[in-house]
């Protein structure tokens, strides 16, 4: 979708000094060419060189003029562009008659300009998965981009996309997994698509889908969690937690290691859920954290490295307001806005200034007051009360968006004016307060939605 604005003014001011009274002044051509200006941001950028050359033969005269306009454009508001252009050319007039002189005319032209401005992609919610991205617009439409070999985009085929395409409407919540995606419709029904080799779609079979399919019996769903994992979590409005999919390390919290291809209830009194690479975290309504699954790096925050096969309360942390989990880490915000982390720290993903594993939740002091958190595979995002996004950990693919590919073990500011963020396996998404979508990191499969497959190591705005 593109917006086009045309501004046309043509003015010729002629100054003629003739030495032969019988000479007839020729008619000068009006600039009818249309230079094209591509606007990629509030600052207009001229692409290439626009040169308009006119040649006309008359009975008495041959003259030429080369016009090179200069352009400027200002984005006033809501992508309404005011454009101006000026060009000056000197016409050399050669008289081809007897006893005629050479004369000069000066012509000032304001050219016709067509401005083609891309429309910023607007979103309300986002979800970064393993190699796909989901974006929910304010009108309830769901848009997806990226890897699609397993049908995780829900497009009805298995072709990848490198631009966001609409796949569904009437949606209220979204999440993206390893190779599958989840959505909640506004009526509380659960819809799923993508890989189902471990029953993670909860449809009662192991057949993958490439379009969003309703999960029978799952109504009244309010929140979902899947992330870069092979299982799915769904929280109902009555506070019951349901799980389906891979369970080899107890991530479903069913008390065993059996795969479940339908959603089974595993916990009550829950207000928030999150998932890591092989573990699940739940926040209860009394502010306590409960965890299950893989714990090889202490990511459950239990003070040890033993797996749990049922949801177990994590002691030593309370008064929790929000939770998030990454590949081998867990994050929590307390009611006072302090950030607490546990788990693997080989890449500095905990943001503690070192690379030491933490088996119990430890406070991060680099950011005084934290409002939002999102754990990636080997990196983490946190947002402070001012809307500044901070990142730490692995940055091999530019997932932190700080302009280079060097890792950091302490939180650094990378983007401002943010309202929503999501950390995936190797890429990140963010929505600014004006609703614009920004992305950074790995893009081999088109997961950034930039229209190409080139990775970014700095936050880049996404356009329709």
RAPEDA-V852032 format. One record per residue. N is the residue number from 1. PSI is psi in radians with two decimals (none if undefined). NEAR is the number of other ideal C-beta (glycine too) atoms within 10 Angstrom. Layout:
[[N;PSI;NEAR] [N;PSI;NEAR]]
//
This chain:
[[1;2.31;7] [2;2.62;11] [3;2.29;15] [4;2.31;10] [5;2.25;17] [6;2.32;10] [7;2.09;16] [8;2.12;13] [9;2.36;11] [10;2.14;12] [11;2.29;9] [12;2.17;15] [13;2.03;9] [14;2.36;12] [15;1.94;8] [16;2.32;13] [17;1.78;8] [18;2.39;14] [19;-0.19;11] [20;2.05;13] [21;-0.41;5] [22;0.03;9] [23;2.36;17] [24;2.16;10] [25;2.20;12] [26;2.83;19] [27;2.20;9] [28;2.53;18] [29;2.59;17] [30;2.46;13] [31;1.84;23] [32;-0.05;11] [33;2.76;13] [34;1.60;14] [35;2.51;23] [36;2.22;13] [37;2.12;23] [38;2.15;14] [39;2.01;22] [40;-0.16;12] [41;-2.89;11] [42;-0.32;11] [43;2.19;10] [44;2.50;20] [45;2.15;11] [46;2.18;15] [47;2.01;12] [48;-2.97;8] [49;2.20;7] [50;1.95;20] [51;2.10;11] [52;2.04;19] [53;2.26;10] [54;2.34;18] [55;2.25;9] [56;2.39;13] [57;2.20;9] [58;3.11;13] [59;-0.74;8] [60;-0.29;16] [61;2.51;19] [62;2.21;14] [63;2.66;20] [64;2.75;13] [65;2.33;20] [66;2.16;11] [67;2.17;18] [68;1.72;13] [69;2.68;22] [70;2.54;12] [71;2.69;19] [72;2.58;14] [73;2.47;22] [74;2.25;13] [75;1.83;15] [76;-0.85;10] [77;2.52;5] [78;0.65;6] [79;0.54;14] [80;2.05;11] [81;2.32;20] [82;2.12;12] [83;2.52;18] [84;2.64;15] [85;2.49;21] [86;2.59;12] [87;2.41;20] [88;2.31;12] [89;2.55;20] [90;2.14;10] [91;2.13;20] [92;2.04;12] [93;2.11;22] [94;2.06;13] [95;2.25;20] [96;0.74;11] [97;-3.12;11] [98;2.30;6] [99;0.56;8] [100;2.63;17] [101;3.04;12] [102;2.30;9] [103;2.76;19] [104;2.40;12] [105;2.49;20] [106;2.28;13] [107;2.16;21] [108;2.20;12] [109;2.31;23] [110;2.00;16] [111;2.86;25] [112;2.27;18] [113;2.36;24] [114;2.08;14] [115;2.14;21] [116;1.87;14] [117;2.19;22] [118;2.59;18] [119;2.19;11] [120;2.44;18] [121;2.21;23] [122;2.42;16] [123;2.81;25] [124;-0.64;17] [125;2.68;19] [126;2.75;24] [127;2.11;27] [128;2.13;32] [129;-2.62;29] [130;-0.96;23] [131;0.44;25] [132;2.79;31] [133;2.49;33] [134;2.47;30] [135;2.30;27] [136;2.17;22] [137;2.91;19] [138;-0.34;10] [139;0.11;10] [140;0.10;14] [141;2.47;15] [142;2.31;27] [143;2.48;25] [144;2.74;29] [145;2.74;28] [146;-2.67;28] [147;2.50;21] [148;0.37;24] [149;-0.44;16] [150;0.11;20] [151;0.31;23] [152;-0.29;29] [153;-0.33;33] [154;0.51;26] [155;-0.11;20] [156;0.02;13] [157;-3.01;12] [158;0.48;14] [159;2.35;10] [160;2.81;19] [161;2.56;23] [162;0.19;18] [163;2.57;16] [164;2.31;27] [165;2.54;13] [166;2.37;12] [167;-0.23;21] [168;2.80;21] [169;2.95;12] [170;0.50;15] [171;2.53;22] [172;-0.48;17] [173;2.63;20] [174;2.73;25] [175;2.64;26] [176;2.33;31] [177;-2.77;28] [178;-0.98;24] [179;0.42;23] [180;2.85;31] [181;2.62;33] [182;2.63;29] [183;2.53;27] [184;2.27;23] [185;2.90;19] [186;-0.27;11] [187;0.12;10] [188;0.11;15] [189;2.63;17] [190;2.32;27] [191;2.46;25] [192;2.72;27] [193;2.75;27] [194;-2.71;29] [195;2.44;21] [196;0.43;25] [197;-0.31;16] [198;0.23;21] [199;0.27;22] [200;-0.29;29] [201;-0.31;32] [202;0.49;26] [203;0.02;21] [204;0.15;15] [205;-2.98;12] [206;0.46;14] [207;2.27;10] [208;2.78;20] [209;2.60;22] [210;0.25;19] [211;2.65;15] [212;2.25;24] [213;2.37;16] [214;2.43;13] [215;2.00;22] [216;2.40;13] [217;-0.21;12] [218;1.55;22] [219;2.89;13] [220;0.46;15] [221;2.33;24] [222;-0.53;16] [223;2.67;18] [224;2.74;25] [225;2.28;27] [226;-0.87;27] [227;-2.74;32] [228;1.17;25] [229;3.03;28] [230;0.43;23] [231;2.98;28] [232;2.52;31] [233;2.49;30] [234;2.27;28] [235;2.19;24] [236;2.83;20] [237;-0.28;11] [238;0.10;10] [239;0.07;14] [240;2.44;15] [241;2.32;26] [242;2.57;26] [243;2.64;27] [244;2.65;28] [245;-2.66;27] [246;2.46;20] [247;0.43;26] [248;-0.45;16] [249;0.33;18] [250;0.26;23] [251;-0.37;27] [252;-0.38;31] [253;0.50;25] [254;-0.10;19] [255;0.04;14] [256;-2.97;12] [257;0.44;14] [258;2.33;10] [259;2.51;19] [260;2.13;23] [261;0.14;18] [262;2.71;16] [263;2.28;27] [264;2.51;16] [265;2.35;12] [266;-0.24;22] [267;2.72;21] [268;2.93;14] [269;0.50;15] [270;2.48;22] [271;-0.40;18] [272;2.64;18] [273;2.69;24] [274;2.91;26] [275;2.63;27] [276;-2.72;30] [277;-0.54;25] [278;0.42;23] [279;2.78;30] [280;2.50;31] [281;2.39;30] [282;2.48;27] [283;2.15;21] [284;2.90;19] [285;-0.14;11] [286;0.16;10] [287;0.19;15] [288;2.66;16] [289;2.40;26] [290;2.41;24] [291;2.70;26] [292;2.77;27] [293;-2.68;27] [294;2.42;23] [295;0.47;25] [296;-0.40;16] [297;0.26;22] [298;0.31;23] [299;-0.29;30] [300;-0.23;32] [301;0.39;27] [302;-0.13;21] [303;0.10;15] [304;-3.00;12] [305;0.53;14] [306;2.33;10] [307;2.67;19] [308;2.53;23] [309;-0.05;17] [310;2.72;15] [311;2.17;26] [312;2.39;15] [313;2.39;13] [314;1.97;23] [315;2.76;13] [316;-0.06;13] [317;2.35;20] [318;-3.13;14] [319;0.74;12] [320;2.40;22] [321;-0.48;16] [322;2.66;18] [323;2.74;23] [324;2.74;27] [325;2.59;29] [326;-2.71;33] [327;-0.99;27] [328;0.58;26] [329;2.83;32] [330;2.61;32] [331;2.61;30] [332;2.47;29] [333;2.25;20] [334;2.94;18] [335;-0.43;11] [336;0.09;9] [337;0.04;14] [338;2.58;16] [339;2.33;27] [340;2.45;24] [341;2.75;27] [342;2.66;32] [343;-2.72;29] [344;2.56;22] [345;0.39;25] [346;-0.62;16] [347;0.14;22] [348;0.34;23] [349;-0.24;30] [350;-0.33;32] [351;0.55;28] [352;0.03;20] [353;0.09;15] [354;-3.02;12] [355;0.62;14] [356;2.29;12] [357;2.50;18] [358;2.18;22] [359;-0.14;17] [360;2.70;16] [361;2.25;25] [362;2.43;19] [363;2.40;12] [364;2.15;23] [365;-0.09;12] [366;-0.51;15] [367;1.95;21] [368;-0.90;11] [369;2.08;12] [370;2.40;25] [371;-0.54;18] [372;2.55;19] [373;2.70;27] [374;2.10;28] [375;2.24;32] [376;-2.93;28] [377;-0.94;24] [378;0.40;25] [379;2.95;31] [380;2.58;29] [381;2.50;32] [382;2.55;27] [383;2.35;21] [384;-3.12;20] [385;-0.29;12] [386;-0.03;11] [387;0.26;15] [388;2.27;16] [389;2.29;27] [390;2.51;25] [391;2.64;28] [392;2.71;29] [393;-2.63;30] [394;2.45;22] [395;0.43;26] [396;-0.63;17] [397;0.17;20] [398;0.35;24] [399;-0.33;29] [400;-0.35;34] [401;0.57;24] [402;0.21;19] [403;0.02;13] [404;-3.03;11] [405;0.42;14] [406;2.47;11] [407;2.85;18] [408;2.53;20] [409;0.27;18] [410;2.51;15] [411;2.31;27] [412;2.53;15] [413;2.30;13] [414;-0.29;22] [415;2.53;23] [416;2.92;13] [417;0.55;15] [418;2.51;23] [419;-0.54;15] [420;2.54;20] [421;2.78;22] [422;2.25;27] [423;2.22;31] [424;-2.67;29] [425;-0.88;25] [426;0.27;25] [427;2.84;31] [428;2.64;32] [429;2.62;30] [430;2.52;27] [431;2.26;23] [432;2.96;20] [433;-0.35;11] [434;0.10;9] [435;-0.05;15] [436;2.59;16] [437;2.37;27] [438;2.62;26] [439;2.72;27] [440;2.74;27] [441;-2.69;28] [442;2.42;22] [443;0.34;25] [444;-0.56;17] [445;0.17;20] [446;0.30;24] [447;-0.28;31] [448;-0.38;31] [449;0.46;26] [450;-0.14;20] [451;0.04;16] [452;-3.03;12] [453;0.51;14] [454;2.27;12] [455;2.80;20] [456;2.52;22] [457;0.28;19] [458;2.57;14] [459;2.25;23] [460;2.29;19] [461;2.49;15] [462;2.40;23] [463;2.77;19] [464;none;16]]
//
